[in-house]
């Protein structure tokens, strides 16, 4: 049988359980007589159970019979007065008072608590209720102070203490006889009770207070809050259950808003929820503005936040029940319940246009509306989109609002991930940038492996979407994680290895990001930095498995004859070389031996890349361009940092490009005995060396010699163009790329281009200009015409690259000359360079016009020219002349 089951109708074998006829009271209604007539044992010593010791708890055979007997005996005023006088004297005994407050046990076949105490029975008699309640409430101050002293010694039990039992009698009465009197008594004893008793008394008020007493109660509770804010939770609960009229509600809101900055952290969630739920259309703007300005999201440095108990001597807040998490939960709940607050939030946050004016609260309310769904979800998305696109908010606001609070935003996790996906599909750069930041913050901020895997799965979905914008967002996010949080991302390297199966779908820039990410994850670092080992050997952060898979993939791609696979191998190997260069710089000061080994590995890999690509001129051109981009690029989100190549590696690369240029294209120009220039014709100087070529219909001559007899070299364009070896003809495609890389290396080592300034004015070996006179062009066979157009096309590419390479260096020199920090010799050299660049531009226009005219007269020859704009497709693509 359940403890509170009614056993009063269970018939005993002797028939005692049957309803008995009540006898009229003939004697004065004393406490002892009334208890005896009700059949309650254990309250007084001379009970019917003579010969037995006093019971620990009172007992009765039939509680219904006892209640009927009490009602009959105390049915008149005289009996009530006499009993109350006797009761007051009897309750002076603390032990007796305690027993009167304990539940009465029913002793019929089984022992069970009836649920009602003797005092509860008296309180349900309306003629006695107010007097008994007043008697009990007046006992509270004495016992609550005793309880407070005992609680300091650690011996208090609120559930069985006298104040707790007294207040338990007054809750959920069947009927309240005098609400105003009971409210007045509660407010009378409230100030003189202990803190815990006061908190319980406040919870009793909504059950007994009448609407006409709401103002008095409100003023009393506000006075308590002014003295001690620890009553906030109980006061809010009381106000919520009192159903205040609009005027009083507005006064309460105004008072609570003023106390918002000083309230305890644990009470913030409840206060914010009450304020937002209680707001209406008339005051929603005022409430939201005050909450936004007064609510500062709790940070570890907040002085109101309790110091963490690392020694486990006190209660610890789990993350799911932290004040921040509860605040988020209550805020979402309040906004979902109050449409007026929802509209005010959208209007308030939407009206903020200064990026630095946004707070964590603004993002929180928009996420709460997003989680609400329906029209509010769309409104929140539109508000955030407008802010980011119009520049009213930045990605930094998102990161600042989420940093350190991701665990508190657990209930809003689906909304955050949904926004990141939504922005990744946008065309606006601010939205894609915000998506990258949001993915990074979500991955780093959470402490759940499952949620991190969910972020990676979403990023994998973007990579497999086939949409360039989504792929860029995913790769940028992964690149940032690999460089800034690589120890964390490396724990999920098995999820990233699948990307290696889809490399063919990525563009060059996307491949750079992919392999930069992998290079960062598999980068070597000193063992001390990796985990505290004293060994000087280098370790890989990403583990050997991913590193092995990466190396195998790149080696296979580089060994393939397909230009598409070689592109993958080139970009991947250069990313590894870039990371190795950075690792070498870090390791050089920590471990010279490991740094030397890393340098040898770097030189071996770099040389292997050149060897594998040298037989494919288009791929070699791609390699040289990629090297130049790495040396020239600047830092940006999702990209690698500007490459800082150590001096040994830079010198090796510079020597390599010089060897390539000298071997394939540059030839020494013999100097005449006289230092006087041989001719006044700058286009065709008098000095013309014999240049052998394989086409008997053509003769090679030097064009555009700006240095005259002082030029040490000339560029061989016609000889390889008419060579019978297709590989030599194809070499011309990487000539401009080689010049670009030579310049990039010099800018890093010498900060100027004086080491290659001879290439600015040196002549070009092109077909004899007389071939274009007297109709000789029209009489040339098709192969010879191709042999004329091909070097002209590459001469145009060469001059364009010359201007592109030397013009920035000239601009820097002109700025120094204008500042007066250059010598006269330097100024003369700058002027000479400027004149040569102007001449090259003029010559470029001449060549372009000539090439266009010749291509138009012989389309068949023009169609056989390679498309130099796409070196990797050199074998299949042809140049189309319009």
Protein Blocks (a to p, Z undefined) as FASTA:
>chain_A
ZZklcfklpccfkommpccdddddfbdcdfklmmmmnopghkamklmkghiacdfbdcdf
blmlmmmmmmmmmmcfklmmmmmmmmmmmmmpmklmmmmmpccdddehiacdehiafklm
mmmpmklmmmmmmmmmmmmmmmmmmmmmmmmnopacfklmmklmmmmmmgopfbdfblml
mmmmmmmmmmmmcfklmmmmmmmmmmmpcfklmmmmmmmmmmmmmmomklmmmmmmmmmm
nopafklmmmmmmmmmmmmmmpcfklmmmmmmmmmmmpcfklmmmmmmmmmmmmccddfk
lmkbccddfkopaccddfklgfklmmmmmmmmmmmmmmklmmmmmmmmmmpmbfklpcfk
lmmmmmmmmmngpjllmmmmmmmmmmmmnopacfklmmmmmgoplmmmmmmmmmmmmmmm
mmmmpmbfklmmmmmmmmmmmmmmpccfklmmmmmmmmmmmmmnopaklmmmmmmmmmmm
mmmmmmmmmmmmmmmmmmmmmmmmpcfklmmmmmmmmmmmmpccdfklnnopabfbdcdf
kbjklmmmmmmmmmmmmmpmbfklmmmmmmmmmmmmmmmmmmmmmmmmmommlmmmmmmm
mmmmmmmmmmmmmmmmklmmmmmmmmmmmmmpccdehiacdddddfklmmmmmmmmmmmm
mmmmpccddddfblcdfbfblklcfbdcddddfbfkbccddehifklmmlmbdcdfklmm
mpcblklmmmmmmmmmmmmmmmmmmmmmnopaklmmmmmmmccddddfklmgghlmmmpc
fklmmmmmmmmmmmmmmmmmmmmmmmmmmmmmmmmmmnopacfklmmmmmmmmmmmmmmm
mmmmmmmmmmmmmmmmmmmlmmmpccfklmmlmmmpccddZZ
